[in-house]
Amino acid sequence: MFPLSAGLPIGSGWIATEDSEPITFPYDGTLVSYAPVGTPALAKQALDEAVAVAREVAALPSRTRRALLNRVAESIESEREQLEKLLVAETGKPLVDCRVEVARTIVTWQAAAEEVSRLHGETVPLDLLPSGDGLVGFWTRKPIGVVVGIAGFNYPLLLASHKIAPAIAAGCPVVCKPAPQTPLATLRLVHFVRQACEEFDVPRATVQLVTGDAEVGSVLVTDRRVGAVSFTGSAAVGHRIARDAAPTKTLLELGSNAALVVAEDADLDAAVDAVVRGGFYASGQACISVQRVLVVEQVAQEFTERLLGRLDEVVVGDPREQTTRVSALIDKKSTHRVLNWVAAAVSAGAKLAGGGVDGTVNRPTVLLDVPDGVECWDEEVFGPVVCLRTVSDVDAAFDEVNASRYGLHASVFSRSLKTAFRALDRLDVGGVVINEVPGFRSDTMPYGGVKDSGVGREGPRFAIEELTVTRMAVLRP
């Protein structure tokens, strides 16, 4: 078992909870640790504490916020290996992906620290009309207030960091709610933050964490004292949060079924490699993993043969092994759902390559000629499943990409600059990636989607802007 702080970090201390629940290793079901279970009353208490310190947090000097954020990055670095192991244990995600998660988390905190010094406004020419003659105008940015951050289970440390770090940088207290399946690494992260708060004489209630079910989440998102709710998770839950939180500002990073287009002039080896890498990393439990592959017909047969020939290269097994690329999904319910979706696609006419279950692990799966109207094509699989479809040309592929209700990332493999710029113009998604996996994400870039993939942008600079409001100043000297 992993030793962790007892209770929940609420107010200036840690509050013991009446209940706890076991967190088990998805691969074999062994006990990892017990996690405290929050209640609606504790959620209300955390919000009360956050509101009480909001003015003090908003007034923190920029040098203090920057130093605090950098100290958290240093703390994560100091426990890098332990955090990697903890992430493997609670998520069941392969070690290689957990190492990437910790590395990206460190960059996120460092980038948020750098953005503190760039949080500023600018002057406005008010004398464009005679009524503005003699006036001086400028705007600045002010904290939006208390932030509620709700993170998904697949990258718990990184996703929580994308909520907490920008909130601190913006001068906002934040209450974080991790996914019930994966609270452990986030609890450790909040411990680091509150240690840094104590070091720099910042209220520890600046960052709090509450675990619990949907009822706890409802208390957090419906409180009118909250300035913004930032959520990462499924579209269905995100839509419900947006309705329940209204008119509070919501930032929603939701699901997708990311597409990869293979043009007739693509480097086929590179495109195949992208599908193998991008379709199965994190066991497919990533919202921008390759799910739909659209191949122009003149290269479709060759591409398909090369892809299926490499399927056995994807190592399946214990996520603690450095070579493993696909392991158990977060729970048995997810495992069975993926199997059922694949079976439904086959019943509807899709051809199956790979697939099945190896112990607790869904094996890498490729579905060929998947029709519309089945979940594996229309929805987010969130498992190691890739769907392949042949199209007449690149424009037909772009139409297929846009036909989805989702729009987070898409990628295009082509040697043509004209095709690349046409993709940038045509594809209705938050990010277009040329000759790389749609799962590419630098944590400093604007990240988010359109349509049912969400609203708002993450990445420290962009999240900080989302968590601040402009305040206009008009002066007559």
C-alpha positions in Angstrom: 0.0 0.0 0.0 1.0 3.6 -0.6 1.1 5.7 2.6 -0.9 8.9 2.1 -2.0 11.8 4.3 -5.1 11.0 6.3 -8.4 12.8 5.5 -9.1 15.6 3.0 -7.2 18.9 2.7 -10.0 21.4 3.6 -9.5 24.8 5.1 -6.1 25.1 6.8 -5.8 21.4 7.8 -6.8 17.9 6.9 -10.2 16.7 7.9 -10.9 13.1 8.7 -13.8 11.5 6.9 -16.3 9.0 8.2 -15.9 6.7 5.2 -13.0 5.5 3.0 -13.0 3.3 0.0 -10.3 0.9 -1.4 -8.4 1.9 -4.5 -7.3 -1.2 -6.4 -4.8 -1.9 -9.1 -6.9 -2.4 -12.3 -4.5 -5.0 -13.7 -4.9 -7.6 -10.9 -7.3 -6.1 -8.3 -4.8 -5.9 -5.5 -5.2 -3.1 -2.9 -3.3 0.1 -3.5 -4.6 2.2 -0.6 -7.7 3.5 1.1 -9.0 6.9 0.0 -11.1 9.3 2.1 -14.6 9.7 0.8 -16.0 13.2 0.9 -19.6 14.4 1.5 -21.8 17.3 0.3 -21.3 18.9 3.7 -17.5 18.8 3.3 -17.8 20.2 -0.2 -19.9 23.1 1.2 -17.2 23.6 3.9 -14.4 23.7 1.3 -16.3 26.4 -0.7 -16.9 28.4 2.4 -13.2 28.3 3.2 -12.3 29.2 -0.4 -14.6 32.2 -0.4 -13.2 33.4 2.9 -9.6 33.6 1.5 -10.5 34.8 -2.0 -9.6 38.4 -1.5 -6.3 37.5 0.2 -5.4 35.2 -2.7 -6.3 37.8 -5.3 -4.0 40.2 -3.6 -1.0 37.9 -3.6 2.1 39.5 -5.2 3.0 38.1 -8.6 6.4 37.2 -7.2 4.8 35.0 -4.5 2.5 33.2 -7.0 5.4 32.6 -9.3 7.6 31.3 -6.5 4.9 29.0 -5.2 4.2 27.5 -8.6 7.9 26.8 -9.1 8.2 25.2 -5.7 5.4 22.8 -6.6 7.3 21.8 -9.8 10.4 21.2 -7.7 8.4 19.0 -5.3 7.0 16.9 -8.1 10.5 16.5 -9.5 11.8 15.3 -6.2 9.2 12.5 -6.0 9.1 11.8 -9.7 9.7 8.0 -9.5 7.2 7.5 -6.6 4.5 9.5 -8.5 5.1 7.4 -11.6 4.6 4.2 -9.6 1.5 5.6 -7.8 -0.1 6.5 -11.2 0.6 3.1 -12.5 -1.0 1.5 -9.4 -4.2 3.6 -9.3 -4.9 4.0 -13.1 -3.5 0.8 -14.4 -1.9 2.8 -17.2 1.4 1.6 -18.6 4.6 2.9 -17.0 5.8 4.6 -20.1 2.6 6.7 -20.2 2.8 7.5 -16.5 6.4 8.8 -17.0 5.2 11.0 -19.7 2.4 12.3 -17.5 4.7 13.3 -14.6 7.1 15.0 -17.1 4.3 17.0 -18.6 2.9 17.8 -15.1 6.3 19.4 -14.2 6.3 21.5 -17.4 2.7 22.6 -16.7 3.6 24.0 -13.3 6.8 25.7 -14.6 4.8 27.2 -17.5 2.1 28.5 -15.2 4.9 30.2 -13.1 6.3 31.9 -16.2 2.8 33.1 -17.2 2.4 35.1 -14.0 4.7 37.8 -15.2 2.7 38.0 -18.5 -0.6 38.7 -16.8 -1.3 42.3 -17.8 -3.6 44.6 -19.8 -3.1 47.5 -22.2 -4.2 51.0 -23.0 -7.3 51.8 -25.1 -7.7 54.9 -27.4 -10.9 56.5 -26.0 -10.7 59.6 -28.2 -12.0 57.9 -31.3 -15.2 59.8 -30.5 -15.2 63.4 -29.2 -16.8 62.2 -25.9 -13.5 60.5 -25.1 -11.3 63.6 -25.6 -9.0 64.0 -22.5 -9.8 60.6 -21.1 -7.2 57.9 -20.4 -8.3 54.3 -20.7 -6.7 51.0 -19.9 -7.8 47.5 -18.9 -6.3 45.0 -16.6 -7.1 41.4 -15.6 -8.6 40.4 -12.3 -9.2 37.0 -10.8 -12.5 35.5 -11.6 -13.0 34.2 -8.0 -13.3 30.7 -6.6 -12.5 28.0 -9.2 -13.9 24.5 -9.1 -11.7 22.0 -10.9 -13.0 18.5 -11.7 -10.6 16.1 -13.4 -10.9 12.8 -15.2 -9.4 9.4 -14.2 -7.1 8.8 -17.2 -4.4 11.5 -16.4 -5.3 12.5 -12.8 -2.1 14.3 -11.9 -1.8 16.2 -15.1 -5.4 17.1 -15.4 -5.6 18.3 -11.9 -2.5 20.4 -12.5 -4.2 22.1 -15.5 -6.9 23.2 -13.1 -4.9 24.1 -10.0 -1.8 25.8 -11.5 -3.6 28.3 -13.7 -6.0 29.1 -10.9 -3.1 30.0 -8.5 -1.4 32.0 -11.3 -4.6 34.0 -11.8 -5.0 34.7 -8.1 -7.9 32.3 -7.6 -8.5 29.8 -4.7 -9.4 26.4 -6.2 -11.4 23.4 -4.9 -10.4 20.3 -6.8 -12.5 17.1 -7.2 -10.6 14.1 -8.7 -12.3 11.2 -10.3 -13.5 8.7 -7.7 -11.3 5.9 -9.2 -8.1 7.9 -9.1 -7.7 10.3 -6.1 -4.3 9.3 -4.8 -1.8 11.1 -6.9 -4.0 14.2 -6.8 -4.1 14.1 -3.0 -0.3 14.0 -3.1 -0.2 16.9 -5.5 -2.4 19.0 -3.2 -0.1 18.1 -0.3 2.8 19.6 -2.3 0.8 22.8 -3.0 -0.2 23.3 0.6 3.4 22.8 1.7 4.4 25.5 -0.7 1.6 27.7 0.6 2.9 27.4 4.1 6.5 28.2 3.0 5.4 31.4 1.3 2.8 32.5 3.9 -0.1 31.8 1.6 -3.4 30.5 3.0 -3.5 26.8 2.7 -7.2 27.0 1.8 -6.0 28.4 -1.5 -6.0 24.8 -2.7 -8.4 22.2 -1.3 -9.6 18.8 -2.4 -12.9 17.0 -2.0 -13.6 13.4 -3.1 -17.0 11.9 -3.5 -19.9 11.1 -5.9 -22.1 13.1 -8.2 -23.9 14.7 -5.2 -20.6 16.2 -4.0 -19.9 17.5 -7.5 -23.4 19.0 -7.7 -22.7 21.0 -4.5 -19.5 22.3 -6.0 -20.8 23.4 -9.4 -24.2 24.8 -8.4 -22.9 27.2 -5.7 -23.4 30.7 -7.0 -20.3 32.0 -5.2 -18.1 30.0 -7.6 -16.5 32.1 -10.4 -15.7 29.3 -12.8 -16.0 25.5 -13.2 -13.3 23.7 -15.1 -14.2 20.1 -16.0 -12.4 17.4 -17.9 -14.4 14.2 -18.7 -17.2 12.8 -20.8 -19.5 14.9 -23.0 -22.6 13.7 -21.2 -21.4 14.8 -17.7 -19.9 18.0 -19.1 -23.3 19.0 -20.6 -25.0 18.3 -17.3 -22.5 20.4 -15.4 -22.9 23.3 -17.9 -26.7 23.2 -17.3 -26.4 22.9 -13.6 -23.8 25.6 -13.2 -25.4 28.2 -15.3 -24.9 31.1 -15.3 -21.5 30.4 -13.8 -18.7 30.3 -16.4 -17.8 26.7 -17.4 -14.7 25.5 -19.2 -15.3 22.0 -20.6 -12.6 19.7 -22.0 -14.8 16.8 -23.2 -14.5 13.7 -25.3 -13.8 13.0 -28.9 -13.3 10.3 -31.5 -10.1 11.7 -33.0 -9.6 11.1 -36.8 -6.4 10.5 -38.7 -6.5 11.1 -42.5 -4.1 9.3 -44.8 -3.8 11.1 -48.2 -2.7 9.5 -51.4 0.8 11.1 -51.1 1.3 10.2 -47.4 4.4 8.6 -46.1 2.7 5.3 -45.3 5.2 4.0 -42.9 5.0 7.2 -40.9 1.2 7.0 -41.0 1.1 3.4 -39.9 3.5 4.2 -37.1 1.2 7.0 -36.0 -1.8 4.7 -35.8 0.2 2.1 -33.8 1.6 4.7 -31.4 -1.5 7.0 -31.3 -4.2 4.4 -31.2 -3.0 2.4 -28.2 -1.1 4.7 -25.9 -2.6 4.8 -22.4 -4.4 1.7 -23.4 -6.6 3.9 -25.6 -7.9 5.9 -22.7 -7.1 9.3 -24.1 -9.5 11.7 -25.7 -7.2 12.4 -28.6 -6.0 8.8 -29.2 -6.5 7.7 -32.8 -9.9 6.2 -33.2 -11.1 6.9 -36.7 -8.7 6.3 -39.7 -9.8 7.6 -43.1 -7.6 6.3 -45.9 -7.8 7.5 -49.5 -8.7 4.4 -51.6 -5.6 4.3 -53.9 -3.4 3.6 -50.9 -5.9 1.9 -48.6 -5.0 -1.7 -49.3 -1.2 -1.1 -48.8 -1.8 0.9 -45.7 -4.1 -1.7 -44.2 -1.7 -4.5 -44.9 1.1 -2.6 -43.2 -1.0 -1.7 -40.2 -2.3 -5.2 -39.6 1.2 -6.5 -40.0 2.4 -4.4 -37.0 -0.5 -5.1 -34.7 1.4 -7.9 -32.9 4.2 -5.5 -32.0 2.0 -3.8 -29.4 3.0 -5.3 -26.1 0.1 -6.3 -23.9 0.4 -7.1 -20.2 1.5 -5.8 -16.8 1.6 -2.0 -16.8 4.6 -2.0 -14.4 6.8 -3.4 -17.2 8.7 -0.8 -19.3 7.8 -2.5 -22.6 4.0 -2.7 -22.0 1.9 -0.4 -24.2 -1.6 -1.8 -23.5 -2.9 -2.9 -20.2 -6.2 -3.1 -18.2 -8.7 -0.4 -18.5 -9.8 1.5 -15.4 -12.4 -1.0 -14.4 -14.3 -4.1 -15.4 -17.3 -2.1 -16.6 -15.1 -0.3 -19.1 -13.6 -3.6 -20.3 -17.0 -5.1 -20.9 -18.3 -1.9 -22.6 -15.5 -1.9 -25.1 -16.0 -5.6 -25.9 -19.7 -5.0 -26.4 -19.2 -2.0 -28.7 -16.7 -4.1 -30.8 -19.2 -6.9 -31.0 -21.9 -4.5 -32.1 -19.7 -3.1 -34.9 -19.0 -6.6 -36.2 -22.7 -7.5 -36.1 -23.3 -4.3 -38.2 -20.8 -5.4 -40.9 -17.3 -4.4 -39.7 -14.4 -6.8 -40.1 -12.4 -7.6 -37.0 -8.6 -7.8 -36.7 -7.0 -8.5 -33.3 -9.3 -7.9 -30.3 -10.4 -10.1 -27.5 -9.3 -10.2 -23.9 -6.0 -11.4 -22.4 -6.7 -11.8 -18.7 -8.0 -8.4 -17.7 -6.7 -6.6 -20.8 -8.5 -5.7 -23.9 -6.2 -6.6 -26.7 -5.4 -4.0 -29.5 -8.3 -4.1 -32.0 -8.7 -2.8 -35.5 -12.1 -2.7 -37.1 -12.3 -2.4 -40.9 -15.2 -0.9 -43.0 -17.0 0.3 -39.9 -20.5 1.7 -40.8 -22.1 4.8 -39.4 -24.6 4.3 -36.6 -22.4 2.2 -34.3 -20.7 3.4 -31.1 -17.2 2.5 -32.2 -17.4 5.0 -35.0 -19.9 7.6 -33.7 -18.8 7.8 -30.0 -15.7 7.8 -27.9 -14.4 4.2 -27.4 -11.9 5.1 -24.7 -10.1 1.8 -25.2 -7.5 0.2 -27.5 -9.8 0.2 -30.6 -9.0 1.8 -34.0 -11.6 2.0 -36.8 -10.5 2.1 -40.5 -12.6 3.4 -43.4 -11.7 3.9 -47.1 -12.7 7.2 -48.8 -12.5 8.4 -52.4 -10.2 11.4 -51.8 -9.0 13.8 -49.2 -12.0 16.1 -49.4 -14.3 13.2 -48.7 -12.1 12.3 -45.7 -12.4 15.9 -44.4 -16.2 15.6 -44.8 -16.2 12.4 -42.7 -14.0 14.0 -40.0 -16.5 16.9 -39.7 -19.6 14.6 -39.7 -18.8 13.7 -36.1 -20.5 15.5 -33.2 -17.0 15.8 -31.7 -14.2 18.1 -32.7 -11.1 18.0 -30.5 -8.0 17.1 -32.6 -7.5 15.6 -36.0 -4.4 14.8 -38.0 -3.5 14.5 -41.7 -0.7 12.6 -43.3 0.4 14.2 -46.6 3.5 15.5 -48.3 1.5 18.3 -49.8 1.6 21.8 -48.2 -1.6 22.6 -50.1 -3.4 19.6 -48.5 -2.0 20.7 -45.1 -3.4 24.2 -45.4 -6.7 22.9 -46.8 -7.0 20.8 -43.7 -6.3 23.8 -41.4 -9.1 25.6 -43.3 -11.6 22.8 -43.6 -11.4 20.6 -40.4 -13.9 21.7 -37.7 -11.7 20.8 -34.7 -9.8 22.5 -32.0 -6.4 21.4 -33.3 -5.1 20.2 -36.6 -1.9 18.1 -36.6 0.0 17.5 -39.8 2.2 14.3 -40.1 2.0 13.4 -36.4 -0.5 11.7 -34.1 -3.7 13.7 -33.2 -2.7 12.8 -29.6 0.2 15.3 -29.8 -0.2 17.9 -27.1 2.3 20.4 -25.8 1.0 21.6 -22.4 1.8 25.2 -23.3 -0.4 25.3 -26.4 -4.1 26.2 -26.4 -6.0 23.0 -26.0 -9.7 22.4 -26.4 -12.4 21.5 -28.8 -15.5 22.6 -30.6 -19.0 21.1 -30.9 -19.5 18.4 -28.2 -15.8 18.3 -27.4 -16.2 21.3 -25.2 -15.7 25.0 -24.8 -12.8 27.1 -23.5 -9.0 26.4 -23.8 -6.4 24.9 -21.5 -2.7 25.4 -21.4 -1.5 27.8 -18.7 -1.5 31.0 -20.6 -5.0 30.3 -22.1 -6.5 28.9 -18.9 -5.2 31.9 -16.9 -7.0 34.2 -19.4 -10.2 32.1 -18.9 -9.9 32.4 -15.1 -9.5 36.2 -15.1 -11.9 39.0 -16.2 -11.0 42.2 -17.8 -11.6 45.3 -15.7 -11.7 48.6 -17.7 -10.4 51.8 -16.2 -11.6 55.2 -17.6 -9.9 58.3 -16.1 -10.4 62.0 -16.6 -7.1 63.5 -15.3 
